[in-house]
Amino acid sequence: MPNPDTAAPRDAEVLRDTILRKLTYDLGKSRTAARDRDWFMATALAVRDRIVDRWLEELRATYETGAKQVYYLSLEFLVGRLLRDCVSNLRLDPVVKEALASLGVDFEQVRQAEPDAALGNGGLGRLAACFMESLASLSIPAFGYGIRYEHGLFRQLVRDGWQREYPEDWLTFGNPWEYARPEIAHDIGFGGSVEAVPVSEVRMRHVWHPAETLQAVAYDTPVVGWRGVHVNTLRLWSARAIDPLKLDAFNYGDHVGALADRVRQESICKVLYPSDESPAGQELRLRQEYFFASAALQDLVRRHLRVYGDLRSLPDKVAIQLNDTHPAIAIAELMRICVDLHDIPWDEAWELTRNTFSYTNHTLLPEALESWPVPLMERLLPRHMQIIYLINAHHLDSVRSTHSDDGRLLASVSLIEEGHGRRVRMGNLAFIGSHKVNGVSALHTELMKQTVFRDFHTLAPGRVVNKTNGITFRRWLHQANPGLTSLVTETIGHRVLDDADALTALVPHADDAGFRARFAAVKRENKQALAKVIRSQLDLRVDPGALFDVQIKRIHEYKRQLLNVLEAVALYDAIRAQPMGNWVPRVKIFAGKAAASYHRAKLIIKLMHDVARVVNSDPTLRGALKLAFLPNYNVSLAEIIVPAADLSEQISTAGMEASGTGNMKLALNGALTIGTLDGANVEILEQVGADNIHIFGMTTGQVEARRAAGTRGAEAIAASPQLEEVLEAIESGVFSPDEPGRYRELVASLRGDDFFMVAADFDSYWAAQRAVDARWADTASWQRAAVLNTAHMGWFSSDRTIAEYAADIWQVPVGRRASR
């Protein structure tokens, strides 16, 4: 693989010829007939060729040296567009641009022709993608395992203010980055019965006879690290029916029925997060989780036995990380493989399993800690249900030996919830089946110990550790913000490209008026680019000189987009009441998807649009306030919004956001945070200092105390005439004259228990926003704080996070220095 920093002068010519060959012989297109999509495919294939040799060499070397490998199991990998990522990490930027320019083709147009891989929803999937890139950049041998969704998460369109979901068609024209591996296919069973077969007078072997079997087929994507020093594998599984067609039924004229089983089985990889409102939806989601977890384990066990011959050495050569509870069924599956298929005694198999797995928890929300109805599990995975029962029996016996009379404790730590319908608790299974359990921010980890895993932490006090999330700076600074990257490297040197900690060298420059002006000029250019997108998508003109106030994340009540909208209405009223006031021009920018079945979140999106319609059309504001909701939020849209943001809204209810990574991306690009003391906001505060962040609202303890006291939102509303006026306007239909009662239930929830503390935190949020206005009016103060945010974000590199996982959880060496 050529070193692009010392690339030969003819390298662009060689690449140009390769692109033309790919266009002609792989795509069957001529130069004159080729469109942007064709040029993208040809360029991607040409770039991919430069990765393959190193990729295959790394795979070979890993097994020759006996290196321990990391296997990252995640239901989501939100990788985004990969062309610029690969080109940048290979340091081929000028070579590719020159090669395309010599063909009369613009690189940016080619890059834009690539669809976003629809393999994730939000932070969880994007974190997995950042981690895969950092694993490669740190030369840690790793596989990512997930599902190759044909449509992935839905494509979001907004019609009359309402979210509408449509299939995402990212695979329509093929995926040039992947290699199909039809020869790598594993049988995945569902249903059926379990037979106990005597093998001696004292021992039985359990044989599972599935009622149906399908195959998981591998598709491999190479993941190239920084400077191309290492390449890992993202292996995604696609479902394939063993019997694709019932020929007898087809010949008898039942053309649809002949394909019914195939359609049902292959639906596993059609859509990410099918709605689980129906029993059929729940079953499909469980099928998805077992499908990819089983395929991953069969795959890595096959590879391990081929190289090392003995499954008992698995913990020495393999570290499996469960990204949330979605792959937790893998613990029962590995026990099945060990006990049923390889005759390893139960106790030895359990020790092997626990030493191999570790588990990342991403939420404190009880509903997000997955549980499955026992009858569904018994019907779909009968052998696994038996194994889970036996794991639970041994586990509770152990607890009883030291806490024999504590019935509450036993019920709390059981794998089976006995309440309203018996359910299997996947979070509990993941905890006891792992040697380490980590949270994703310091606050989140401490809350885990105090709340959802309090009793487990008492029983296993050293198992819970913290690994604060991080982001890859290659994507979220170098690629997303090339203007800022150029300024930074010109100012403090190129070392910062390899060592995120070097960003601290910017600190003295925060007091340099000339540097601050150049920093602000970069931000202005990024805002102009975003303003063009807003104009193009929404037919809305916004002033790049206004404060760009950004909240981009999944729409959820705990993330409190509603609080932001209420403040917008209050600000709208205030500006109209005092039109001669010295108001800071502000553009509130929203983006995010609501789960298809999350009706309250979809109603909040509608409220955003109703408020925007009124505010944006009111000439009395004279541009002082505008609202913009950009639909179909994805990685590519984030790469435009993040560099343009002035203010980063991280306003979740304290104690409910595990970490966040959007907060890191925005701060890295020079946005000031307005936020609660929640998730990684706490660590951002520690890094950037209290003078360079705007913190408001109740703390986690105060939220818990208010809930425990049963305090209702009506009390906070009664104490805030401004909020009362806002809610009366929304409730009475001022923003929904076509349906005056549209938001009555929403407002009633705020007057009631106000579970997410929207009303309770409103006045504090309003005051913090006015402090933001005051700082914005002081240009030097704002620009200084923006520079210091960027300068102090090096600690949030995913290289640092992965290095901590490697040392503390996986026990694998790091091949390249990680920023600390």
Beta strands, then each sheet from edge to edge (+ up, - down):
strand 1: 69-73
strand 2: 142-147
strand 3: 155-159
strand 4: 162-166
strand 5: 179-190
strand 6: 193-198
strand 7: 204-209
strand 8: 212-224
strand 9: 231-241
strand 10: 318-323
strand 11: 357-360
strand 12: 371-373
strand 13: 416-417
strand 14: 423-425
strand 15: 436-439
strand 16: 464-466
strand 17: 547-552
strand 18: 586-591
strand 19: 625-629
strand 20: 647-650
strand 21: 672-675
strand 22: 694-695
sheet 1: 5+ 8- 9+ 2+ 1+ 10+ 11+ 15+ 16+
sheet 2: 3+ 4-
sheet 3: 6+ 7-
sheet 4: 12+ 14- 13+
sheet 5: 19+ 18+ 17+ 20+ 21+ 22+
end
